[in-house]
Amino acid sequence: MTDLIILRIPALSDNYIWLVHDPASAETIVIDPAQADPVLAALAERGWALTAIWNTHWHPDHTGGNAGLKAATGCTVIAPAAEAAKIPTADRLVGEGDQVALGAHRAVVLEVPAHTAGHIAYHLAEDAVVFVGDTLFAMGCGRLFEGTAEQMFANMQRLAALPGETRVYCAHEYTLSNGRYALVAEPDNAAIATRMVEVARLRAEGEATLPTTIAAERATNPFLRAPNARILAERRTAKDSFAG
């Protein structure tokens, strides 16, 4: 288990901003701040000082708070090198294999393109934590806006290979919709039906369904479980128009 404190901040309609504090160093980072104000409020409430922003990709619902937070706190913005032109607030650009730090904690950058061309994830192996932005969701994956099914299949295989106990911090509360499609994609998968009972309960009570784990996704995610890129592409196309 990690000694990091990871807080979920809801934003916009279904975004989650992840605020991460290291008690040992008193450093704090934020992942994909859609908005500045709710982050500043959370920092003020806890007396934390923001050290850095870690962006996974350029979409405005992941970078919209960059400028405001940078102006208010002087934090460093770390962003994917391949998307530098689309993230003008970036101070440090990172790519595959680079490391970023939160106190003594180290995250390795994984390039996971497909949702956007330069999308990255941050894997803190010793903490069993990965921040995946819009690449992997609970029982889902990101839309293929700037990449291919082959790229997303490679991403899914790579993430599936992480230790099962790894906690996966996704950027959106899509689990209920994803699970409804998963039941259609894999109607004989009892693990999906079992999981959906708990997901439905959590959402009915207004609770979050995240983080998930790699083990849970191996058992119930039809995109992570797709045997090849063709099947993943078929499932992604079907999910794009799924009305469930």
C-alpha positions in Angstrom: 0.0 0.0 0.0 1.1 3.5 -0.7 1.4 6.3 2.0 0.3 8.8 -0.6 -3.0 10.6 0.1 -5.1 10.5 -3.1 -8.2 12.6 -3.2 -10.9 12.7 -5.8 -12.3 16.1 -6.9 -15.4 15.9 -9.1 -15.4 18.5 -11.9 -17.6 19.4 -14.9 -20.3 16.7 -15.6 -18.3 13.5 -15.0 -14.6 14.4 -14.7 -12.5 13.3 -11.8 -9.4 15.4 -10.9 -6.9 13.5 -8.7 -5.1 15.4 -6.0 -2.1 13.6 -4.6 -0.3 14.5 -1.4 3.0 13.1 0.0 3.0 13.6 3.7 6.7 12.9 4.0 7.8 15.7 1.7 4.6 17.9 2.0 4.6 18.0 -1.8 1.3 17.9 -3.7 0.5 17.2 -7.3 -2.7 17.2 -9.3 -3.6 15.0 -12.3 -5.5 16.5 -15.2 -7.1 19.6 -13.6 -10.2 20.3 -15.6 -10.8 23.5 -13.5 -8.7 25.5 -11.1 -11.2 26.6 -8.5 -12.2 23.2 -7.0 -8.5 22.3 -6.7 -7.6 25.5 -5.0 -10.5 25.0 -2.6 -9.3 21.5 -1.8 -5.7 22.7 -1.2 -6.9 25.5 1.0 -9.1 23.2 3.1 -6.1 20.9 3.8 -3.4 23.5 4.0 -1.5 21.8 1.1 0.8 23.6 -1.3 0.6 22.6 -5.0 4.0 21.5 -6.4 3.1 20.3 -9.9 0.4 19.4 -12.4 0.7 16.2 -14.3 -1.2 16.2 -17.6 -2.0 13.0 -19.5 -3.2 14.7 -22.7 -4.2 18.0 -24.2 -8.0 17.9 -24.1 -9.5 21.0 -22.4 -11.3 19.0 -19.7 -7.9 17.8 -18.6 -5.9 21.0 -18.9 -8.5 23.7 -18.4 -7.2 24.4 -14.8 -3.5 24.6 -15.8 -3.2 28.4 -16.2 -5.2 29.3 -13.2 -3.4 26.9 -10.9 0.0 27.9 -12.2 -0.8 31.6 -11.7 -2.1 31.0 -8.2 0.6 28.6 -6.9 3.6 28.8 -9.2 3.4 25.1 -9.7 5.3 23.3 -12.5 3.2 21.9 -15.4 4.4 18.5 -16.7 2.9 17.4 -20.0 3.3 14.9 -22.9 6.1 16.0 -25.2 4.1 14.9 -28.3 1.4 17.4 -27.4 3.5 20.4 -26.5 1.9 22.6 -29.1 -1.5 22.0 -27.6 -0.5 22.6 -23.9 1.1 26.0 -23.9 1.2 26.1 -20.1 3.7 23.2 -20.0 7.1 23.8 -18.2 8.5 20.2 -18.6 7.8 17.8 -21.4 8.0 14.1 -20.9 7.8 10.9 -22.9 8.3 7.2 -22.7 10.5 6.1 -19.8 10.9 9.5 -18.3 10.5 9.8 -14.6 8.6 12.4 -12.6 8.8 12.7 -8.8 6.5 13.4 -5.9 8.8 13.6 -2.9 10.6 10.2 -2.8 7.9 8.6 -5.0 8.7 8.0 -8.6 6.4 7.7 -11.6 7.5 6.3 -14.9 5.9 7.8 -18.0 4.1 5.4 -20.3 3.2 6.5 -23.9 -0.3 5.2 -24.6 -1.5 6.9 -27.8 -4.9 6.4 -29.4 -7.4 8.6 -27.6 -5.0 11.4 -28.5 -1.8 11.1 -30.5 0.5 11.9 -27.5 -1.5 10.5 -24.6 0.6 9.4 -21.6 0.1 7.6 -18.3 2.0 7.9 -15.0 2.9 4.6 -13.3 4.1 4.6 -9.7 5.2 1.0 -9.5 6.3 1.0 -5.9 2.9 2.5 -4.9 0.9 0.2 -7.1 -0.8 3.2 -8.7 -1.3 4.3 -12.3 -3.0 7.5 -13.6 -4.4 6.7 -17.0 -6.3 9.7 -18.1 -8.8 8.7 -20.8 -6.9 5.6 -22.0 -8.4 3.0 -19.7 -11.7 3.2 -17.9 -13.5 0.9 -15.6 -14.9 -1.7 -18.0 -14.0 0.6 -20.9 -11.4 2.4 -23.0 -11.1 5.9 -24.5 -12.5 6.8 -27.9 -10.1 6.6 -30.8 -10.0 10.3 -31.6 -6.4 10.6 -32.9 -5.2 7.0 -33.0 -5.9 3.5 -34.1 -7.4 0.3 -32.7 -4.0 -1.3 -33.0 -2.5 1.4 -30.7 -5.3 1.0 -28.2 -4.9 -2.8 -28.3 -1.2 -2.4 -27.5 -2.2 0.0 -24.6 -4.6 -2.5 -23.2 -2.1 -5.3 -23.4 0.5 -3.2 -21.7 -1.7 -2.1 -18.9 -3.1 -5.6 -18.4 0.5 -6.8 -17.7 0.8 -4.5 -14.6 0.4 -6.3 -11.3 -3.3 -7.1 -10.5 -3.3 -5.0 -7.3 -2.4 -1.9 -9.2 -5.0 0.8 -8.5 -6.2 2.5 -11.7 -7.2 6.2 -11.5 -9.3 7.1 -14.5 -10.4 10.6 -15.4 -14.2 10.0 -15.8 -17.1 8.4 -14.1 -18.2 6.2 -17.0 -18.5 2.9 -15.2 -22.2 2.4 -15.3 -22.5 3.0 -19.0 -19.4 1.0 -19.8 -20.7 -1.9 -17.7 -24.0 -1.9 -19.6 -22.1 -2.3 -22.8 -19.8 -4.9 -21.3 -22.9 -7.0 -20.5 -23.7 -7.0 -24.2 -20.2 -7.5 -25.4 -19.6 -10.5 -23.1 -23.1 -11.8 -22.1 -21.7 -15.0 -20.6 -19.2 -13.2 -18.3 -20.6 -13.7 -14.8 -18.0 -11.4 -13.3 -19.4 -8.4 -15.2 -22.9 -9.1 -14.0 -21.7 -9.4 -10.4 -19.7 -6.2 -10.7 -22.6 -4.3 -12.1 -24.7 -5.0 -9.0 -22.1 -3.2 -6.9 -21.6 -0.4 -9.5 -25.4 0.2 -9.7 -25.5 0.4 -5.9 -22.7 2.9 -5.7 -24.1 5.2 -8.3 -27.6 5.0 -6.8 -26.0 6.2 -3.6 -24.1 9.0 -5.3 -20.7 7.3 -4.7 -17.8 7.0 -7.1 -16.8 3.7 -8.7 -13.1 4.6 -9.0 -10.3 3.8 -8.6 -10.5 0.4 -10.1 -7.8 -2.3 -10.2 -6.0 -4.1 -13.0 -7.3 -7.4 -11.7 -10.9 -6.1 -11.9 -10.3 -4.9 -15.4 -8.8 -8.2 -16.5 -12.0 -9.9 -15.3 -14.6 -7.5 -16.6 -13.3 -5.1 -19.2 -14.2 -6.2 -22.8 -11.5 -3.9 -24.3 -8.7 -5.0 -22.0 -9.9 -8.6 -22.7 -10.2 -8.2 -26.5 -8.0 -11.0 -28.1 -6.9 -8.8 -31.0 -7.1 -5.3 -32.4 -9.9 -6.2 -34.8 -12.2 -7.3 -31.9 -11.3 -4.2 -30.0 -12.1 -2.0 -33.0 -15.5 -3.8 -33.4 -16.3 -3.3 -29.7 -15.2 0.4 -29.7 -17.4 1.1 -32.8 -20.3 -0.6 -31.1 -19.8 1.3 -27.9 -19.6 4.6 -29.7 -23.2 4.2 -30.8 -24.4 2.2 -27.7 -27.6 3.6 -26.2 -27.7 1.5 -23.1 
